[in-house]
Amino acid sequence: MAILIVHRNEPEALVSCLRYLQEAEKPTSKWPIYVLDDHSSKEYTDELQMIPQNFGVHLVSSEAAAGKKNALAWFLPQVKEDFVLQTDADCEVDSDFLLAIEAHLAKQKTDLIVARVRMLPNRNWWSRLAALDHMALQLVSFSAINQGKLVMAAGAAMAYRPKDYLRHQGIGEQWAGGEDTFFAQSMAKEGACIVAEPHSGVSTPAPEDFKALVRQRIRWGAKSVDYPSRLAKSLAASVALINLGIVIGIILSPFFDVNGFLWYFWLYKIGWDAILLQRFAALYGGSGLLRGYLFLALLYPFYICLVLLLMPFSAKGKWLAS
């Protein structure tokens, strides 16, 4: 097993990530750490050169064209280890994360491990909404994995064989990002053994403000039309249609007698979502995200509709690049 961190222009975050890895409980065998630099600016050269000296990691500069996908496609054929545990520079690794990954690999024949990525919000409501939305997506994803299917995976906490990634790298190549979800769904489609790890993983900052939140959701929504998984496409369409229906119902309520059904359905949905999220939060470590849940749940349909309205007017290069 090797640990792989792909980054660009994030020396401070990278140092923090490496410190968490350094402080984590160590597996029985030593796992080399590769830091793959994706064309960082020259102003960060001195800081990056200090990282191998301070942490004993392998710093590799990508010789491919700029972009995370290109960097991975160039570097992974050079990896000698059978498995790679990939994370991002802005992630904080749980102290028991490496041991959890090691335990999964020891117990069973595993092709892919999808671990928990917990978003840490700042104090504003938009950041909290992003973190809660992401927790809900993780709940759906882990539930799907237990049924032998896959909806979403994050490269910030994912273990896989380099040869498998390279075999599927052409899927979703029209998108600048999303290599993690496209790859994982392709693996699920061919019947690979995918293991969920909801108890341990990494933490990463949630989008800081309204603009960052909307841009993130637009990227996710736009890519969903090209997902290999029919289940993932269906779920994305269902989320869009249900929330669009709620907002249209509110707008039309002065003209049509739909108030009783609309409010019953909306409150029923909010209640069931709260129960499911509360149960999952105990595993996910995100119980604090449920504070202010009712306000965020009432806001959510309008947020989704805004994303749907903006998607057709968003140039891929500006809004959807990752």
Secondary structure, DSSP 8 states (H G I E B T S, - for coil): -EEEEEESS-HHHHHHHHHHHHHS---SS---EEEEE-S--GGGHHHHHHHHHHH--EEEE--SSSSHHHHHHHHGGG--SS-EEEEETT-EE-TTHHHHHHHHHHHS--SEEEEEEEEE--SSHHHHHHHHHHHHHHHHHHHHHHTT--S---GGGEEE-HHHHHHTTTTTTTSSS-HHHHHHHHHHHTT--EEEEEEEEEEEE---SHHHHHHHHHHHHHHGGG-S-HHHHHHHHHHHHHHHHHHHHHHHTTTSS-HHHHHHHHHHHHHHHHHHHHHHHHHHT-GGGGTTHHHHHHHHHHHHHHHHHHGGG--IIIII--
